[in-house]
């Protein structure tokens, strides 16, 4: 049986050599937003390891958009030089470099996960967070986010636009807008985070407005022939929150607006969410969006082996399979999956002898 996981997929001018995507995963290892050799080795090793598309971690469009002070950023032209070194290496390995542009909103200004993920004060290199409404993520938060003014909103839109220009200059070939996991754009989408009474709150049309305005701004800087992804949380897993029906409706609109792939994750908006975590638990979100809208989708979430990924693709539940924690455990995920499935691929010449059984 021919492997679907190792079949080509063309999206606009880009041809992916397989359907394996390295999901954006924060490394919390930057200084003032600047990438360094950790990022080069981390992302470059996944390109050597056989993945078709490597999407760089959530990269902040502004300093206040970072989750932690150690997040990558692309708010300055000075960030481009090292990022271009990373993309150049990925391209030499016949893989495609992508970038996820992000703003953390009310979930910004926190410590890295290995420091117990707590809100940082200004004395600890933290900053005032922004959100659609002054609703803190945690009820006992003594420093609630600032409700964004129209001027704040326009600045965010401009920041995404400028970041898209820099991403192209840095030679990324896929751009993903992060509208999931309870970060700023998702905060506008979810009624649990957004109680505004202006044109950015209330109705479905108002709550998706910021995402659509960011999308239109990004499209003025991102070439028409390069793929554009949007990552969404298909559901908040909480009563009264964003749900799968709204996600399907949004996906139809995104397709009409020129988005190529909806990357289907879930959750993150509120701490009281109840997520039914089981293997492949988010695949039905990707499947429903794909079947009801016709847009390409990416499946992610507890997909941990080659045969499981093959099944997703053979059942036409998604077009791409994103690997996050599994690719942290296995940088050579593409090579190992190909070996397991006996797929005929081109290995890096330095690794060719690994195809032989000991």
N, C-alpha and C positions, 0 to 999 in steps of 0.2 A: 504494500500500500504506500503510495506517495505521501510524503510528509507535508501536511498543510503548514506546520510550524516553520518549515524551511522553504516555503514557496515565496516568490517575489510578490511585492505589492507596490504598485506605482500610485503615488499621490501627487498630483500636479507634475512638476518636473523632477521629483525625487523618486528614485526606485530603491525601496528597502530590500535588502538581500534575504531577509527573513522577517517573521512576525514577532520576534522577541524584542521587547522594549525595556530598557532599564528605566524604571520609574524614578522621578526626581526624589532624592532623599537628602535632607539637610545633613551637613557634616559639622556644622558649628565650629569651623576651623579657620575662618577668615579674620583679617584685621582691617578695620575701616572699610569693609566691603571687598577688599582685594583678594583675589584668588592667589594661591601659592602652589608649591609642588605637591602638597597633599592632594589638592583637587586634580592636578595633572595626572598623578599616579592613580588616584581613585577612579576617575572617569576613563583615563587611557587604558587601564587594565581591563575594564569591561569591554572596550573596543577590541583589544587583543583577544578577549575571551569569547568573541563570536556573536555578540548581540548586534542586531541590525540598526537599532536606534538607541542612542544614549541621551536621555534628557537630564540636563543639569538641574541640581536642586533649586528650590524656590529662591529666586534671585531678586532681591528687593529693588524696587524702582525708586526708593527714597530712603534716607537714613531712618526715618520714623516708621518705615514700612517693614523693617526687619523684625523677625521673631525674637532674636537675641542679638546682642552686640557683635557676635561672631558669625553672623550670616553673610553670605555673599551678596554683593551689590552691583548694580549697573547704573547708578545715578550720576556717574562722572565719566567723561571721555577717558580719563586716566585708567579706568578699570579695563579698558579694551585690550591693552597690550598682552596681559597674561591670559585673558580669556581666548584671544586669538591663537596663542600658543597651544592651548588645550584643543580647540577645534581643529587646528591644523594636524595635530597628532591623530585625533580620532579619524579624520578623513584619510590619512595615509593607511589606516587599517581597514579601509573599505566599509566603514561604518558611518552613520549619519549623526552629527551633533545637533542636539536640540537644547532649548533653554526654556525654563518656566519663569515667567515674570509674575511677581507677587507683591502684595501689600498685606501685612498681617492685621491691620486694624486694631481692634481691642485686645487681640492675643499677642500683641507686640510687647517689647520691653520686658522680656523674661530671661531667666537664666537657662543655660543648656540643660538637657534632660538629665545629665549625670550630676547636676547640682540641684536636683529635686524640683526643677521647673517652677520657679516662683517669680512673682512680679518684682522687678528691680526698681528701686527708688533712684531719684536723680543723683544722689550721693554714690550710688553703685553703678554709675554709667547708664542709668535708665532714662526714660523720657515720657512725656505726656502722650498717651495713646489716643487714637481717633476712632470713631465708630459712627454708624448712621444715627444711633441714639445713645444716650448716656447710661447704658445698661452694662454693668460689669459682667464678665464671664463667670466669676464666682460671687455669690451673694455677699460674702463678707469682705470683699475687696475695698480697702479704704481709699483707693485711688481710681475712681471710675473713669472710663474714657470720656473724652470731650465729644459732644455731638457736633458733627461736621456742619460747617456753614456751606453755602453755595460756593464760596471762594475756595474752601478746603476741597470740595468735590472737583472743581475745575482744575485745581493743582494736581490732584491724583490722576485725572485724565491726561493732563499734559505730561506727567511723569511717566505714565505707561507709553505714551507716544514717543517721548525722547528715548526711553529704554528700548523700544522696538528698533529705532534707528541704530542705536549702538549695537544691538544684537546682530543686526545685519552686517554692520561694519566688522564685527568680531567673527563673521563667517559661520554663524549658526544657520542651519538649513531647515529647522523646524522651530516654530515659536508656539508655546502653550501659555494661555492666560489662566492663572490659578483662580478659579471661582468656587473652590471647595474648602472643606475641612474647617469651616468656621472662621476663615480669614476675611478680609475686608469685603470683597465682592459678595461672598456667601452671606455675610452679615446683612447686606442690603437685601439679598434674595429672601432670607428667612424672616417670617413674621415674629419669630421668637426673639430676634435681635433688633428688629426694625419697627419702631412705632411712630415713625415720622408721619406728619400730616401734609407735607408738601408733595411735589411731583415725584419724589424719590421714595415714597412710602405709601402703605395702604393697599392698593390694588396690585394684582399680579403685574400689570403693565408698568406700574410705577416702580415696583421693587426690582424689575429686571432692567430698568432704565440705565443705571450706572454701567452695568456690564455691556449693554449695547453701545453706549457712548464711548466706553473704553475700546471696544472692538472697532468701531468706526475710526477712532483716532489712530489705533495701531495699524490699521489697513492703509493709512496714508503714508506710512513709513516702511511697512513690510511688503516685499515684492509679491505681486499677484501670482507668480509662478511657484512660490514656496508654500509648503503646508502650514496651516494655521489650526491649532488644536485649542480646545477649551476643556479644562478639568472641572467637573461639577461633583457635588455631593448629591446623588440621586434621591436621597431622603435624609431627613434629620434624625430619623428613628426616635421621634418625640412627638407627643400629641400637639396639634396646632402648628406644627412646623412645616417646612418645605417638604414636598412629597413627590412621589414618582410621577403622578399625573402632571404636576407642574413641570417636572423635568422633561417629560415627553413633549409638552407644549413648547418649552424653551428650546429644546433640540430642533424642533421644526423651524423655529425662527432663526436659530443659529445657522442652520443649513441654508436658508434663504439668504442670509447675510454673508455667505461665503466661507463659513467654517467647514473644515474638512473632516475632523475627527472630534467626537465627544469622548473624553477620557472619564470613565464612569466609576467614581468612588462613592463614598457616603459618609455621613456623620460629621462630627466636629463642631457643630454650631453651639451646643449646650452641654454642660457637664452631666446633666441628668438623662442623657440619651440611653436607650436600651438597645444595644446592638446584638443581634443573634449571630454571633461569630461561629461560623462553621466553614469547612473547606469550600472555596468558591462562592461564598455567601453574597458577593456583589455581582456575580455573573448575570443573574436575572435582570438586573438594572440595565446592563449593557445590551442584553438580548432584547428586552422590550423596546428600548430606544431605537435600536437598529431596525427591528421589524416594523415599527410603527412610523418611522420617519425616513428610512432609507439612508441615513447618514452612516458613515463608518464609525464604529465604536471600539474602544479599548476596554478590556476587562482586567480588573486588578483585585487583589485581596485573597490571601491564602490559596493561591495557585502555586504549587510547590514542586511539581514534577512534570516531565515532558509529556507523559501520556494524558495527564489531566489537561494540559494546555492544548494538545492535539484534539481532545474531545470538544473543547470549547469552540475550536475553529471548524471542526467537521460538522458540528451541530449548527453552525452559522449563528452562534450566540454573540460573536464579536469578530472583528477583523484583525485585531492586534491583542497581544497578551502582555501586560505590564508586570514586571517582577521587581519587587522592592526588597523586603527582608531576605528573600531567597537569593537575590543577587549579592547581598552583603555577605551571606554565607558562602557563596560560590561565584567569585569573579569570572570564572570560565563557564558560565552557565550555558552559553551558546555552544561551545565546543563539547561540553559534557552531554547536553541534550542531543546534539547531532550524533555523538558516539552511541548513545543509548538507543536512538531511533534508526541508526544505520543510515543516516542521511548523507548524501554525497555533497560535501561542502569543501571550500578551499580553506585549509588551515594556514595559520602563519607558519612560514617555513621553519622557524625556530622551534615550533611545537609539533611538527609533522610526525615525529617518531612516537608521539603519545597516542596515535591512532592504532599502533600495534599492541596487541595483547602481550603482557609480560610472560 
